[in-house]
């Protein structure tokens, strides 16, 4: 593909460069061509840095393809991967801890400092200070815990994910670490960089005198919650590095009917670069607005639309949970889909617990159906051993199911232990009578649990044996009874759990077969299935959709309070909706249910709704 005049100017530019590249402007192609031109201009290494492994791999592959014979001069990776390589080159050993490890050590640090801070809040405080490079000098709530946490990690030669970049910067400042040898440094998606990542770039520039090219789009800066610097960081780079600013203004992705309203929306922002957004696609597209009554009707309209115009669809939303109703509708309709990023409905914690309980019921039904191993021991010892092994597994599944059920009943551990103690080693057929007989002791032990929670817990244990007996004979009858028990729980648990049971009702087969079908545990790799089926519908959030594109896109939940979100900053919410709109190449459908008010962004796009 030939470069346009703006793209060619960016490729040929000499010196530090800030390239403001709009959505669909071909920035990766320009970066690859600029890299090839730089490598051809003389000796030296080129380092290309990006935010995700996939984008870094793609950029590196494109550069190598355009600059054959220079493979050993090209280094492409994420900030974290490149920073990690600096420690390896210096021979400094460390062990990287994951998110769970971070939370574990923060819990220990909180216990040591006794600061009255919730763990989730402490994680945010830590991440903010490391992103801003203030973790060694911070004051106020959480500071003592940060110092204690960091000392624990240092004493054990551990690093969390943020320490890779922060540690590399500090190492270069003290001379403990050497910069990566380079003549040119190129960075993609610079609007997403935080203070630590910017410091990593600056230290390499100062120590190697590398020429720096940074590419980004201030209109796609949507990660302020991750402490990204956005347009302010771009302005700072241009000022501190004396970088020239060039623009890629032509959009080669979106039809003008889609791009022009999106550009009109984002132009409402005050803090943005003065630039044009020009459609390069001449063929018309289609942008429409629908007003379904509610989420159920919205999902039905999407299913019908996909049937009428199959292939190439994605559905985007502001929050992941808004996709749950649609996921179940697509599954019911037999339409292939993929949840990209976030947690799918069947992967939600509360739904997994419900499925785990049902798997315990399956285990109970199998115990009831098992032969008496004692009668067969002499005649068939191998068979008896197999039965005993299966029995132990089923009993373990039942114990797991009981713990999950009592947990979602919202009773305290004291009562949980008492209830499990009452039925321990007792046959399942006796559990109901035990609950009736021990009412007084249960009430005494459950003094700190609510009456409704106690009722749900004891009712569950009382019904257990009946469910296990019925499960092997009439699955739908068992699910109906289980659904009625779910109605005794708190609405926040009962409602989504009820959706799950309703979905299982619509499938044929045993409980185990229905669970396997609903959760996709059928032996196929969902990623392979998505690649093989071009009709696969992608369900994802606006944030996760960034950097991707589809021929046709639904954006759902376009209502006031959701878009813009009540918790979001207005200009960033505009940018987020702009990102969502510009994922669509040919067709864009914006959906706003009548249960809410239409998003004010619709009017800012210059669009009208009817009814």
Residue, then its C-alpha position, 0 to 999 in steps of 0.5 A: x500500500x502506497x503511503x499518503x503525503x502525511x505518512x511519507x512525511x512521518x517516515x522521512x522525518x529527522x529527529x525526535x518526533x511526536x506523531x499524532x495518529x488518529x483511529x484507522x490512520x495506518x500508524x503501525x504501517x508508518x511505524x514499520x516503514x519509519x523503522x526500516x528507513x532509520x535502519x537503512x540510514x546507518x548503523x545502530x540498534x532500533x528498539x520498538x516498545x508497545x503495551x501488549x505482547x501481541x502489538x509488540x510482536x506484530x510491530x516487530x514482525x512488520x519491521x523485520x519484513x521491511x528491513x530484511x538482514x537487520x534482524x539482530x539490530x531490532x528489539x521489539x517488546x513491551x515495557x515490562x519485557x524490555x525492562x526485565x531484560x535489563x535485569x537479566x543482562x546485569x545478572x540481577x536475580x529476582x522472582x516475579x510475583x503475580x497479582x495473587x502474590x502481590x495481594x498476599x504480601x500487601x495483606x502481610x504488610x497491612x497486618x504489620x502496620x495495622x493501617x485501617x485500609x481495605x485490601x482493594x483500596x491498598x492495591x489502588x494506593x500502591x499502583x498509583x504511587x508506583x505508576x507516579x514514581x512516588x512509592x519511595x517518598x509518599x506520605x498519607x494513608x497507605x505510605x507505611x504499608x507501601x514501605x513495609x510491603x516493599x521491604x518484604x519483597x526486597x528481602x526475598x528478591x521479589x518484584x511485582x509487575x510494576x517493579x520491573x519498570x520502576x526498578x529499571x528506571x531507578x537502576x539506570x539512575x544509580x548506574x546499577x543497570x545499563x540502558x538497552x543499547x540503541x540508536x533509535x527508540x520508537x513507542x506506540x500508543x503513547x497516550x497510554x503511558x504513565x509517569x514510570x513508563x515515560x521516565x523509562x523512555x527519558x532515561x534511555x534518551x539521556x543515556x544513549x542519545x537515542x532519537x525518539x519517535x512516539x506515536x499516539x492519539x489523544x482522542x483515544x486516551x481512555x486509561x486515566x484510571x490506570x494513571x495514563x498521562x494522555x494528552x498532557x504526556x504528549x505535550x510534555x514529550x514535545x516540550x522536553x525532547x524538542x520533538x516535532x509534531x506531525x499528524x495522520x489525519x486520514x481514517x482508512x477504516x470507517x465509512x464517512x457516515x460513521x466517522x463524521x458523527x464520531x469526530x463531531x462528538x470528540x471535537x467537543x473536548x477542550x483538552x485535545x490536540x488541534x487536528x482534523x479527522x478526515x474519512x479516506x473511505x468513500x463508500x457509504x456506510x450505515x449508522x442507526x439508532x434503535x430504542x428497544x423497551x428493555x435489555x431482553x428486547x435489545x438482545x432479541x433485536x441483536x439476535x434477529x439482526x445477526x440472523x438477517x445480516x450474518x458475519x463480522x459482528x461485535x457488540x460493545x458496552x461500557x460495563x462487562x455485566x451488561x453483556x450477560x443477558x445477550x450472552x444467554x440469548x445468543x447461546x439459546x439461539x445457537x449463535x457462536x460468540x466469544x467474550x473478549x476480555x472481562x468475565x463471561x457469564x458462566x465464568x462469574x464467581x457466583x455462577x461458578x458456585x451455583x454450577x459447583x453445587x449442581x456438580x455436587x448434586x450429580x455426585x450425590x446421585x451417583x452415590x445413590x446409584x452405586x452398588x454396595x461395595x461390601x457385597x462384591x469385595x470377595x468376588x471382585x476386589x478390583x471392582x470394589x477398589x474402583x467403587x471405593x475410589x469413586x466414592x471418595x471423589x463423589x464425597x469430596x465433590x459433595x463437601x465442596x458443594x455444601x461449602x459453596x451453598x452455605x457460603x452463598x446463604x450468607x451465614x457466618x463460619x461459626x454456623x457453617x461449621x455447626x451445620x456441617x458437623x451435624x451431618x458429618x458421617x450421616x447418610x444423606x437420607x437423614x439430613x432433613x430429619x437432622x435439620x428438623x431435630x436440631x432447630x434449637x441448636x441451629x438457632x443458638x449457633x446462628x445468633x449472628x446470622x439473619x433468619x432468612x440466611x439460616x432458613x436458606x441454609x437449613x432448607x438447602x441441606x433438607x432438600x439435598x437428598x431429594x435433589x440427588x434422587x431426582x437428578x438421575x431420573x428427571x433433570x428438569x424436575x430437579x432444576x425446578x426445585x433447585x430454582x425455588x431454593x435459589x429464590x430464598x437467597x438475596x436478590x443479588x445472588x438469586x437473580x443471576x443464578x436464576x438466569x443460569x438455571x433458566x438457561x440450563x432448562x433450555x438444554x437437553x441431557x443430564x445435569x453434567x451434559x447441560x453444564x458442559x454445554x453451557x460452559x463450553x466444556x466440550x473439548x474444543x478450544x474456544x479460540x480455535x472455534x472463534x478463528x474457524x467460524x467467521x460468523x463468530x460474534x465478539x462480545x466485549x467492553x469499549x476498553x477491551x475493543x481499543x485497537x480492534x475493528x469489525x465490519x459491523x458493531x452494536x454499541x449497547x447501553x447508550x443511556x444517560x448514566x451508562x454512557x457517559x458513566x456516572x463514575x467517569x470524567x466527562x472528556x474521557x467518557x467522550x473519548x471512550x465512546x469515540x473509540x467504540x464508534x470508530x471500531x465499526x467499518x461499515x455498519x454501526x448500530x447504537x442501542x438505547x433502551x426506553x427504560x432509561x434516557x438517551x445518552x447526551x452523546x447522541x446529540x453531540x454526535x449530531x444524531x437524532x432519535x425518534x420516539 
